[in-house]
Amino acid sequence: MMRFFITFLATLFISISAIAKENPVVKIETNMGNIYIELYSDKAPKTVENFLKYVKDGFYNGLIFHRVIPNFVIQGGGFYPDMKYKQPTHPPVVNESDNGLSNLRGTIAMARTQNPHSANSQFYINLNDNTFLDYGRTPQKWGYTVFGKVIKGMDVVDKISKVKTTSVGYFRDVPVEPVIIKSIKIEKP
């Protein structure tokens, strides 16, 4: 009887472990420090899959945080230090902003155009609670898809948010000294 009970418990533990899959974590290495982000593949599966494709491709390496607005967001994933645009290499991802997640301080979300299903490679990290960007809060009802949260390195995000900015052509809020994304790597699959 005891052997049966131990076998049952071992089988149950293995089953629960397989079900309780942990979310992936990525490290954004910048010239101002590292930011670690847990990605919510359970809440935004298509968005996380899209982001990880770009990470695995090395797409973000050498790009910058090109838009820094204090008390709002830092945005990156689309431009080189000279503000030359990097063309996305994958099709846009469907909007998953109705996933129950909110644009709160420290969350990461996809940037997009007015078309709710236009997000490609660009992302932003919220510096404040920006709930007006959530699903149901915009005129089209579509919000901006939150797909993860900073779990370490929010001090680096805050440091980036304080850099001096300028205008470059028709781009505003561009850091005077580039904030370079050296790499984004998967820390925990």
PyRosetta script that sets phi, psi and omega in degrees:
from pyrosetta import init, pose_from_sequence

init()
pose = pose_from_sequence("MMRFFITFLATLFISISAIAKENPVVKIETNMGNIYIELYSDKAPKTVENFLKYVKDGFYNGLIFHRVIPNFVIQGGGFYPDMKYKQPTHPPVVNESDNGLSNLRGTIAMARTQNPHSANSQFYINLNDNTFLDYGRTPQKWGYTVFGKVIKGMDVVDKISKVKTTSVGYFRDVPVEPVIIKSIKIEKP")
pose.set_psi(1, -43.2)
pose.set_omega(1, -179.8)
pose.set_phi(2, -62.6)
pose.set_psi(2, -41.2)
pose.set_omega(2, 179.2)
pose.set_phi(3, -60.9)
pose.set_psi(3, -42.5)
pose.set_omega(3, 178.1)
pose.set_phi(4, -61.1)
pose.set_psi(4, -44.4)
pose.set_omega(4, -179.7)
pose.set_phi(5, -62.8)
pose.set_psi(5, -43.9)
pose.set_omega(5, 179.6)
pose.set_phi(6, -65.7)
pose.set_psi(6, -42.0)
pose.set_omega(6, 177.2)
pose.set_phi(7, -61.9)
pose.set_psi(7, -42.9)
pose.set_omega(7, 178.1)
pose.set_phi(8, -60.4)
pose.set_psi(8, -47.2)
pose.set_omega(8, 179.7)
pose.set_phi(9, -63.1)
pose.set_psi(9, -41.7)
pose.set_omega(9, 178.9)
pose.set_phi(10, -62.6)
pose.set_psi(10, -43.3)
pose.set_omega(10, 178.5)
pose.set_phi(11, -64.4)
pose.set_psi(11, -42.5)
pose.set_omega(11, 178.5)
pose.set_phi(12, -61.9)
pose.set_psi(12, -44.5)
pose.set_omega(12, 179.8)
pose.set_phi(13, -61.6)
pose.set_psi(13, -45.0)
pose.set_omega(13, 179.3)
pose.set_phi(14, -63.4)
pose.set_psi(14, -41.3)
pose.set_omega(14, 178.8)
pose.set_phi(15, -63.7)
pose.set_psi(15, -44.9)
pose.set_omega(15, 179.9)
pose.set_phi(16, -65.1)
pose.set_psi(16, -40.4)
pose.set_omega(16, 179.2)
pose.set_phi(17, -61.2)
pose.set_psi(17, -39.8)
pose.set_omega(17, -179.9)
pose.set_phi(18, -68.3)
pose.set_psi(18, -35.8)
pose.set_omega(18, -179.3)
pose.set_phi(19, -74.3)
pose.set_psi(19, -42.0)
pose.set_omega(19, -175.6)
pose.set_phi(20, -82.4)
pose.set_psi(20, 63.2)
pose.set_omega(20, 179.9)
pose.set_phi(21, -70.5)
pose.set_psi(21, 130.8)
pose.set_omega(21, -179.2)
pose.set_phi(22, -79.3)
pose.set_psi(22, 150.9)
pose.set_omega(22, 177.7)
pose.set_phi(23, -73.3)
pose.set_psi(23, 146.3)
pose.set_omega(23, 176.8)
pose.set_phi(24, -68.2)
pose.set_psi(24, 154.0)
pose.set_omega(24, 176.6)
pose.set_phi(25, -125.1)
pose.set_psi(25, 134.6)
pose.set_omega(25, 174.8)
pose.set_phi(26, -116.9)
pose.set_psi(26, 153.2)
pose.set_omega(26, 174.7)
pose.set_phi(27, -112.1)
pose.set_psi(27, 121.8)
pose.set_omega(27, 172.8)
pose.set_phi(28, -95.7)
pose.set_psi(28, 110.5)
pose.set_omega(28, 178.1)
pose.set_phi(29, -93.0)
pose.set_psi(29, 118.6)
pose.set_omega(29, 178.4)
pose.set_phi(30, -117.6)
pose.set_psi(30, 170.7)
pose.set_omega(30, 175.8)
pose.set_phi(31, -74.6)
pose.set_psi(31, 0.3)
pose.set_omega(31, 177.4)
pose.set_phi(32, -115.3)
pose.set_psi(32, 2.7)
pose.set_omega(32, -180.0)
pose.set_phi(33, 131.8)
pose.set_psi(33, -180.0)
pose.set_omega(33, -175.5)
pose.set_phi(34, -105.2)
pose.set_psi(34, 145.4)
pose.set_omega(34, 178.7)
pose.set_phi(35, -127.2)
pose.set_psi(35, 126.9)
pose.set_omega(35, 179.0)
pose.set_phi(36, -107.4)
pose.set_psi(36, 131.5)
pose.set_omega(36, -174.9)
pose.set_phi(37, -128.9)
pose.set_psi(37, 127.7)
pose.set_omega(37, 171.1)
pose.set_phi(38, -85.9)
pose.set_psi(38, 130.3)
pose.set_omega(38, -179.0)
pose.set_phi(39, -101.0)
pose.set_psi(39, 131.6)
pose.set_omega(39, -175.9)
pose.set_phi(40, -91.6)
pose.set_psi(40, 76.5)
pose.set_omega(40, -178.8)
pose.set_phi(41, -67.0)
pose.set_psi(41, -19.9)
pose.set_omega(41, 177.8)
pose.set_phi(42, -76.7)
pose.set_psi(42, -27.5)
pose.set_omega(42, -177.0)
pose.set_phi(43, -99.5)
pose.set_psi(43, -29.8)
pose.set_omega(43, -178.0)
pose.set_phi(44, -137.3)
pose.set_psi(44, 64.6)
pose.set_omega(44, -172.5)
pose.set_phi(45, -60.3)
pose.set_psi(45, -42.4)
pose.set_omega(45, -178.3)
pose.set_phi(46, -69.8)
pose.set_psi(46, -37.5)
pose.set_omega(46, -179.9)
pose.set_phi(47, -68.2)
pose.set_psi(47, -45.0)
pose.set_omega(47, 178.6)
pose.set_phi(48, -63.4)
pose.set_psi(48, -43.2)
pose.set_omega(48, 177.7)
pose.set_phi(49, -58.3)
pose.set_psi(49, -44.6)
pose.set_omega(49, 178.6)
pose.set_phi(50, -61.4)
pose.set_psi(50, -50.0)
pose.set_omega(50, -179.3)
pose.set_phi(51, -59.2)
pose.set_psi(51, -44.2)
pose.set_omega(51, -178.7)
pose.set_phi(52, -67.9)
pose.set_psi(52, -28.6)
pose.set_omega(52, 173.7)
pose.set_phi(53, -60.5)
pose.set_psi(53, -46.9)
pose.set_omega(53, 179.1)
pose.set_phi(54, -64.0)
pose.set_psi(54, -39.8)
pose.set_omega(54, 178.4)
pose.set_phi(55, -61.6)
pose.set_psi(55, -49.8)
pose.set_omega(55, -178.3)
pose.set_phi(56, -63.4)
pose.set_psi(56, -32.1)
pose.set_omega(56, 178.6)
pose.set_phi(57, -74.9)
pose.set_psi(57, -12.4)
pose.set_omega(57, -175.1)
pose.set_phi(58, 74.6)
pose.set_psi(58, 17.3)
pose.set_omega(58, -175.3)
pose.set_phi(59, -56.9)
pose.set_psi(59, -40.3)
pose.set_omega(59, -173.0)
pose.set_phi(60, -78.9)
pose.set_psi(60, -16.3)
pose.set_omega(60, -175.1)
pose.set_phi(61, -61.4)
pose.set_psi(61, 121.1)
pose.set_omega(61, 178.6)
pose.set_phi(62, 91.0)
pose.set_psi(62, -4.1)
pose.set_omega(62, 175.4)
pose.set_phi(63, -82.2)
pose.set_psi(63, -178.2)
pose.set_omega(63, -175.3)
pose.set_phi(64, -131.1)
pose.set_psi(64, 164.8)
pose.set_omega(64, 162.0)
pose.set_phi(65, -83.1)
pose.set_psi(65, 104.9)
pose.set_omega(65, -171.0)
pose.set_phi(66, -94.3)
pose.set_psi(66, -8.3)
pose.set_omega(66, -177.4)
pose.set_phi(67, -136.3)
pose.set_psi(67, 114.7)
pose.set_omega(67, -178.9)
pose.set_phi(68, -127.7)
pose.set_psi(68, 111.5)
pose.set_omega(68, -179.9)
pose.set_phi(69, -121.6)
pose.set_psi(69, 107.0)
pose.set_omega(69, -178.8)
pose.set_phi(70, -53.1)
pose.set_psi(70, 143.3)
pose.set_omega(70, -179.9)
pose.set_phi(71, 64.0)
pose.set_psi(71, 13.5)
pose.set_omega(71, 177.6)
pose.set_phi(72, -132.0)
pose.set_psi(72, -85.2)
pose.set_omega(72, -177.2)
pose.set_phi(73, -147.7)
pose.set_psi(73, 161.7)
pose.set_omega(73, 161.4)
pose.set_phi(74, -116.5)
pose.set_psi(74, 132.2)
pose.set_omega(74, -173.9)
pose.set_phi(75, -124.7)
pose.set_psi(75, 139.7)
pose.set_omega(75, 179.0)
pose.set_phi(76, -151.0)
pose.set_psi(76, -175.4)
pose.set_omega(76, 174.0)
pose.set_phi(77, 97.7)
pose.set_psi(77, 16.5)
pose.set_omega(77, -178.5)
pose.set_phi(78, -144.5)
pose.set_psi(78, -8.4)
pose.set_omega(78, -174.6)
pose.set_phi(79, -137.5)
pose.set_psi(79, 148.5)
pose.set_omega(79, 172.9)
pose.set_phi(80, -82.6)
pose.set_psi(80, 169.0)
pose.set_omega(80, 179.6)
pose.set_phi(81, -56.7)
pose.set_psi(81, -27.2)
pose.set_omega(81, 178.5)
pose.set_phi(82, -86.8)
pose.set_psi(82, 10.4)
pose.set_omega(82, -179.4)
pose.set_phi(83, 67.7)
pose.set_psi(83, 20.3)
pose.set_omega(83, 171.5)
pose.set_phi(84, -78.0)
pose.set_psi(84, 131.7)
pose.set_omega(84, -177.7)
pose.set_phi(85, -72.4)
pose.set_psi(85, 138.7)
pose.set_omega(85, 174.1)
pose.set_phi(86, -104.4)
pose.set_psi(86, 118.0)
pose.set_omega(86, -177.0)
pose.set_phi(87, -65.3)
pose.set_psi(87, 127.5)
pose.set_omega(87, 176.2)
pose.set_phi(88, -59.0)
pose.set_psi(88, 149.0)
pose.set_omega(88, -176.0)
pose.set_phi(89, -108.1)
pose.set_psi(89, -0.4)
pose.set_omega(89, 178.4)
pose.set_phi(90, -129.1)
pose.set_psi(90, 156.0)
pose.set_omega(90, 178.9)
pose.set_phi(91, -66.1)
pose.set_psi(91, 159.0)
pose.set_omega(91, 178.2)
pose.set_phi(92, -58.9)
pose.set_psi(92, 154.4)
pose.set_omega(92, -179.2)
pose.set_phi(93, -101.6)
pose.set_psi(93, 146.0)
pose.set_omega(93, 179.5)
pose.set_phi(94, -65.3)
pose.set_psi(94, 142.9)
pose.set_omega(94, -179.0)
pose.set_phi(95, -68.8)
pose.set_psi(95, 125.2)
pose.set_omega(95, 178.3)
pose.set_phi(96, -117.2)
pose.set_psi(96, 31.1)
pose.set_omega(96, -175.5)
pose.set_phi(97, -69.9)
pose.set_psi(97, -10.7)
pose.set_omega(97, 178.4)
pose.set_phi(98, -89.7)
pose.set_psi(98, 32.8)
pose.set_omega(98, -174.8)
pose.set_phi(99, -93.5)
pose.set_psi(99, 4.0)
pose.set_omega(99, 178.8)
pose.set_phi(100, 88.4)
pose.set_psi(100, -5.8)
pose.set_omega(100, 178.1)
pose.set_phi(101, -89.6)
pose.set_psi(101, 151.6)
pose.set_omega(101, -176.0)
pose.set_phi(102, -120.8)
pose.set_psi(102, 150.0)
pose.set_omega(102, 178.0)
pose.set_phi(103, -75.5)
pose.set_psi(103, 74.1)
pose.set_omega(103, -179.8)
pose.set_phi(104, -99.2)
pose.set_psi(104, 163.0)
pose.set_omega(104, 178.9)
pose.set_phi(105, -49.9)
pose.set_psi(105, 128.9)
pose.set_omega(105, 176.4)
pose.set_phi(106, 90.4)
pose.set_psi(106, -5.8)
pose.set_omega(106, 177.9)
pose.set_phi(107, -85.2)
pose.set_psi(107, 155.3)
pose.set_omega(107, 176.0)
pose.set_phi(108, -109.4)
pose.set_psi(108, 139.1)
pose.set_omega(108, -178.7)
pose.set_phi(109, -142.0)
pose.set_psi(109, 164.2)
pose.set_omega(109, 179.7)
pose.set_phi(110, -85.7)
pose.set_psi(110, 132.8)
pose.set_omega(110, 171.0)
pose.set_phi(111, -80.9)
pose.set_psi(111, 153.5)
pose.set_omega(111, -179.6)
pose.set_phi(112, -158.4)
pose.set_psi(112, 174.9)
pose.set_omega(112, 174.9)
pose.set_phi(113, -89.6)
pose.set_psi(113, -165.3)
pose.set_omega(113, 176.5)
pose.set_phi(114, -64.0)
pose.set_psi(114, -25.7)
pose.set_omega(114, 175.9)
pose.set_phi(115, -71.5)
pose.set_psi(115, 118.6)
pose.set_omega(115, -175.5)
pose.set_phi(116, -63.5)
pose.set_psi(116, -19.1)
pose.set_omega(116, -178.3)
pose.set_phi(117, -109.7)
pose.set_psi(117, 37.9)
pose.set_omega(117, -175.1)
pose.set_phi(118, -110.4)
pose.set_psi(118, 3.1)
pose.set_omega(118, -177.6)
pose.set_phi(119, -64.8)
pose.set_psi(119, 134.3)
pose.set_omega(119, 178.3)
pose.set_phi(120, -122.5)
pose.set_psi(120, -95.2)
pose.set_omega(120, -174.4)
pose.set_phi(121, -106.1)
pose.set_psi(121, -23.4)
pose.set_omega(121, -173.3)
pose.set_phi(122, -78.3)
pose.set_psi(122, 141.7)
pose.set_omega(122, -178.4)
pose.set_phi(123, -137.9)
pose.set_psi(123, 165.7)
pose.set_omega(123, 174.5)
pose.set_phi(124, -140.7)
pose.set_psi(124, 157.6)
pose.set_omega(124, 174.6)
pose.set_phi(125, -114.9)
pose.set_psi(125, 127.2)
pose.set_omega(125, -179.2)
pose.set_phi(126, -73.5)
pose.set_psi(126, 131.2)
pose.set_omega(126, 177.0)
pose.set_phi(127, -91.8)
pose.set_psi(127, -20.8)
pose.set_omega(127, 178.3)
pose.set_phi(128, -137.8)
pose.set_psi(128, 176.4)
pose.set_omega(128, 171.7)
pose.set_phi(129, -74.5)
pose.set_psi(129, 110.7)
pose.set_omega(129, -177.9)
pose.set_phi(130, -113.2)
pose.set_psi(130, 58.9)
pose.set_omega(130, -173.7)
pose.set_phi(131, -66.0)
pose.set_psi(131, -16.3)
pose.set_omega(131, 176.3)
pose.set_phi(132, -66.7)
pose.set_psi(132, -11.2)
pose.set_omega(132, 176.7)
pose.set_phi(133, -91.4)
pose.set_psi(133, -1.9)
pose.set_omega(133, -176.6)
pose.set_phi(134, -76.6)
pose.set_psi(134, 163.9)
pose.set_omega(134, 175.1)
pose.set_phi(135, -55.6)
pose.set_psi(135, 134.9)
pose.set_omega(135, 178.7)
pose.set_phi(136, 85.7)
pose.set_psi(136, -8.1)
pose.set_omega(136, -177.4)
pose.set_phi(137, -101.5)
pose.set_psi(137, -11.1)
pose.set_omega(137, -179.4)
pose.set_phi(138, -99.0)
pose.set_psi(138, 160.9)
pose.set_omega(138, -179.4)
pose.set_phi(139, -55.7)
pose.set_psi(139, -34.1)
pose.set_omega(139, -179.8)
pose.set_phi(140, -84.2)
pose.set_psi(140, -3.9)
pose.set_omega(140, -173.4)
pose.set_phi(141, 79.8)
pose.set_psi(141, -31.6)
pose.set_omega(141, 179.2)
pose.set_phi(142, -68.8)
pose.set_psi(142, 134.6)
pose.set_omega(142, 175.2)
pose.set_phi(143, -102.5)
pose.set_psi(143, -156.0)
pose.set_omega(143, 178.6)
pose.set_phi(144, -111.4)
pose.set_psi(144, 126.0)
pose.set_omega(144, -170.6)
pose.set_phi(145, -69.5)
pose.set_psi(145, 113.1)
pose.set_omega(145, 170.1)
pose.set_phi(146, -79.9)
pose.set_psi(146, 134.1)
pose.set_omega(146, -178.5)
pose.set_phi(147, -137.4)
pose.set_psi(147, 12.1)
pose.set_omega(147, 177.5)
pose.set_phi(148, 178.0)
pose.set_psi(148, -175.9)
pose.set_omega(148, -178.5)
pose.set_phi(149, -150.7)
pose.set_psi(149, 143.9)
pose.set_omega(149, 174.9)
pose.set_phi(150, -65.1)
pose.set_psi(150, 126.2)
pose.set_omega(150, 177.4)
pose.set_phi(151, -109.3)
pose.set_psi(151, -13.5)
pose.set_omega(151, 177.0)
pose.set_phi(152, -160.8)
pose.set_psi(152, 137.1)
pose.set_omega(152, 178.2)
pose.set_phi(153, 102.4)
pose.set_psi(153, 16.1)
pose.set_omega(153, 177.4)
pose.set_phi(154, -64.0)
pose.set_psi(154, -25.7)
pose.set_omega(154, 175.1)
pose.set_phi(155, -63.8)
pose.set_psi(155, -34.6)
pose.set_omega(155, 177.0)
pose.set_phi(156, -69.3)
pose.set_psi(156, -43.3)
pose.set_omega(156, 176.9)
pose.set_phi(157, -57.7)
pose.set_psi(157, -45.2)
pose.set_omega(157, -180.0)
pose.set_phi(158, -65.0)
pose.set_psi(158, -36.6)
pose.set_omega(158, 177.3)
pose.set_phi(159, -64.0)
pose.set_psi(159, -43.3)
pose.set_omega(159, 178.0)
pose.set_phi(160, -61.6)
pose.set_psi(160, -38.4)
pose.set_omega(160, -177.3)
pose.set_phi(161, -64.9)
pose.set_psi(161, -15.4)
pose.set_omega(161, -176.8)
pose.set_phi(162, -101.3)
pose.set_psi(162, 2.9)
pose.set_omega(162, -179.2)
pose.set_phi(163, -69.2)
pose.set_psi(163, 153.8)
pose.set_omega(163, 177.4)
pose.set_phi(164, -72.3)
pose.set_psi(164, 137.8)
pose.set_omega(164, -179.0)
pose.set_phi(165, -121.8)
pose.set_psi(165, 165.9)
pose.set_omega(165, 179.7)
pose.set_phi(166, -149.4)
pose.set_psi(166, -176.3)
pose.set_omega(166, 172.4)
pose.set_phi(167, -105.1)
pose.set_psi(167, 140.8)
pose.set_omega(167, 176.4)
pose.set_phi(168, -129.4)
pose.set_psi(168, 106.8)
pose.set_omega(168, -174.1)
pose.set_phi(169, 62.2)
pose.set_psi(169, -127.5)
pose.set_omega(169, 178.3)
pose.set_phi(170, -93.4)
pose.set_psi(170, 5.5)
pose.set_omega(170, 176.5)
pose.set_phi(171, -88.1)
pose.set_psi(171, 131.5)
pose.set_omega(171, 175.5)
pose.set_phi(172, -109.4)
pose.set_psi(172, 164.2)
pose.set_omega(172, 174.9)
pose.set_phi(173, 63.9)
pose.set_psi(173, 32.7)
pose.set_omega(173, 179.5)
pose.set_phi(174, -90.6)
pose.set_psi(174, 126.9)
pose.set_omega(174, 178.2)
pose.set_phi(175, -56.0)
pose.set_psi(175, 135.2)
pose.set_omega(175, 177.2)
pose.set_phi(176, -61.6)
pose.set_psi(176, -48.3)
pose.set_omega(176, 173.7)
pose.set_phi(177, -99.4)
pose.set_psi(177, 121.2)
pose.set_omega(177, -175.4)
pose.set_phi(178, -55.6)
pose.set_psi(178, 135.8)
pose.set_omega(178, 172.2)
pose.set_phi(179, -98.2)
pose.set_psi(179, 100.2)
pose.set_omega(179, -170.0)
pose.set_phi(180, -89.4)
pose.set_psi(180, 132.4)
pose.set_omega(180, 170.1)
pose.set_phi(181, -86.0)
pose.set_psi(181, 99.0)
pose.set_omega(181, -179.5)
pose.set_phi(182, -64.8)
pose.set_psi(182, -43.2)
pose.set_omega(182, 178.8)
pose.set_phi(183, -165.7)
pose.set_psi(183, 159.7)
pose.set_omega(183, 166.7)
pose.set_phi(184, -127.6)
pose.set_psi(184, 124.7)
pose.set_omega(184, -176.5)
pose.set_phi(185, -129.9)
pose.set_psi(185, 148.9)
pose.set_omega(185, 175.9)
pose.set_phi(186, -77.3)
pose.set_psi(186, 121.0)
pose.set_omega(186, 178.5)
pose.set_phi(187, -90.2)
pose.set_psi(187, -38.4)
pose.set_omega(187, -179.1)
pose.set_phi(188, -141.1)
pose.set_psi(188, 114.5)
pose.set_omega(188, -178.2)
pose.set_phi(189, -69.4)
pose.dump_pdb("model.pdb")
